[in-house]
Amino acid sequence: MFYDDPKKHNLRHNPFKALVAPRPIAWVSTIDGKGVLNLAPFSYFNAVADSPPMVFFAPNGPRPKGGAKDTLNNIEETNEFVVNLCSWELRDAMNKSSAHVDASVDEFALAGVTPADCVHVKVPRVKEAPASLECKFLTRISMPSSNATSRNTMIIGQVVGVHIDDRIVEDGMINTAAYHPLARHGYMDYSATEKVFEMLRPED
Ligand SMILES: Cc1cc2nc3c(=O)[nH]c(=O)nc-3n(C[C@H](O)[C@H](O)[C@H](O)COP(=O)(O)O)c2cc1C
């Protein structure tokens, strides 16, 4: 099959997000000018470089009642954010934090997770997360949207501090079986990696 009009795929649901999968989940914490804590998951997310380490994610489109996502507003206000990595064990808390609640709601409390201090940013990290990346805002790319009233936005940040829970480190390496990274597929589907395999490059 082939389609080039997103409304004419002739399938039960748009397959795009099920094809570009699995996607890791950035569980992004931010803080607003009044000190209210915000937490939300974003699967349009990945690392883009490691020297220095940089990540991107995309808080897109309008919220159901209009306006930009709180995460985007907060980053524009403070220039800081934390990408908490999400494990199988934290799936329910992560999902709770995706609710479209008012900007005045503390979403750490809503999700039932604990704020922990960071070193280089004022934004707290999720203490229960297997790892957290302290990020300084670098740049944003404003992209078109099929919603006439909004834009899609890619945020790129530089990682200035990395927290790793000692429980996922074994023999000086990250142990995937202990980490259980959660990933997003299409529809309402997720996966959690338990097993990895090694493959050497031709030149190695
Ligand atoms: C697993 C998962 C992944 C998501 N990925 C994205 C994403 O990449 N971009 C986006 O704009 N919204 C994404 N969402 C929806 C946001 O989490 C949701 O709109 C959230 O309420 C935004 O919160 P905020 O307004 O506090 O920033 C995702 C939701 C879930 C559950």
The ligand as an SDF file (V2000), in Angstrom:
LIG
                    3D

 31 33  0  0  0  0  0  0  0  0999 V2000
    3.5240    8.4230   26.1920 C   0  0  0  0  0  0  0  0  0  0  0  0
    3.0950    9.7920   25.7680 C   0  0  0  0  0  0  0  0  0  0  0  0
    3.8400   10.4860   24.8350 C   0  0  0  0  0  0  0  0  0  0  0  0
    3.4750   11.7880   24.4410 C   0  0  0  0  0  0  0  0  0  0  0  0
    4.2510   12.4380   23.5240 N   0  0  0  0  0  0  0  0  0  0  0  0
    3.9430   13.7080   23.1730 C   0  0  0  0  0  0  0  0  0  0  0  0
    4.7870   14.4150   22.2650 C   0  0  0  0  0  0  0  0  0  0  0  0
    5.8190   13.9240   21.7870 O   0  0  0  0  0  0  0  0  0  0  0  0
    4.4260   15.6960   21.9460 N   0  0  0  0  0  0  0  0  0  0  0  0
    3.3160   16.3000   22.4950 C   0  0  0  0  0  0  0  0  0  0  0  0
    3.0700   17.4650   22.1880 O   0  0  0  0  0  0  0  0  0  0  0  0
    2.5040   15.6530   23.3540 N   0  0  0  0  0  0  0  0  0  0  0  0
    2.8160   14.3750   23.7280 C   0  0  0  0  0  0  0  0  0  0  0  0
    2.0260   13.7120   24.6270 N   0  0  0  0  0  0  0  0  0  0  0  0
    0.8920   14.4420   25.2600 C   0  0  0  0  0  0  0  0  0  0  0  0
    1.4010   15.3420   26.4050 C   0  0  0  0  0  0  0  0  0  0  0  0
    2.0420   14.5680   27.4050 O   0  0  0  0  0  0  0  0  0  0  0  0
    0.1990   16.0780   27.0130 C   0  0  0  0  0  0  0  0  0  0  0  0
   -0.3140   16.9750   26.0520 O   0  0  0  0  0  0  0  0  0  0  0  0
    0.5240   16.8060   28.2940 C   0  0  0  0  0  0  0  0  0  0  0  0
   -0.6760   17.1450   28.9720 O   0  0  0  0  0  0  0  0  0  0  0  0
    1.2910   18.0890   28.0920 C   0  0  0  0  0  0  0  0  0  0  0  0
    1.4740   18.6350   29.3800 O   0  0  0  0  0  0  0  0  0  0  0  0
    1.8260   20.1500   29.6820 P   0  0  0  0  0  0  0  0  0  0  0  0
    0.7230   21.0330   29.1030 O   0  0  0  0  0  0  0  0  0  0  0  0
    1.8670   20.1610   31.1850 O   0  0  0  0  0  0  0  0  0  0  0  0
    3.1530   20.4460   29.0390 O   0  0  0  0  0  0  0  0  0  0  0  0
    2.3270   12.4020   25.0120 C   0  0  0  0  0  0  0  0  0  0  0  0
    1.5510   11.6950   25.9520 C   0  0  0  0  0  0  0  0  0  0  0  0
    1.9240   10.4000   26.3170 C   0  0  0  0  0  0  0  0  0  0  0  0
    1.0910    9.6570   27.3340 C   0  0  0  0  0  0  0  0  0  0  0  0
  1  2  1  0
  2  3  1  0
  2 30  2  0
  3  4  2  0
  4  5  1  0
  4 28  1  0
  5  6  2  0
  6  7  1  0
  6 13  1  0
  7  8  2  0
  7  9  1  0
  9 10  1  0
 10 11  2  0
 10 12  1  0
 12 13  2  0
 13 14  1  0
 14 15  1  0
 14 28  1  0
 15 16  1  0
 16 17  1  0
 16 18  1  0
 18 19  1  0
 18 20  1  0
 20 21  1  0
 20 22  1  0
 22 23  1  0
 23 24  1  0
 24 25  2  0
 24 26  1  0
 24 27  1  0
 28 29  2  0
 29 30  1  0
 30 31  1  0
M  END
$$$$
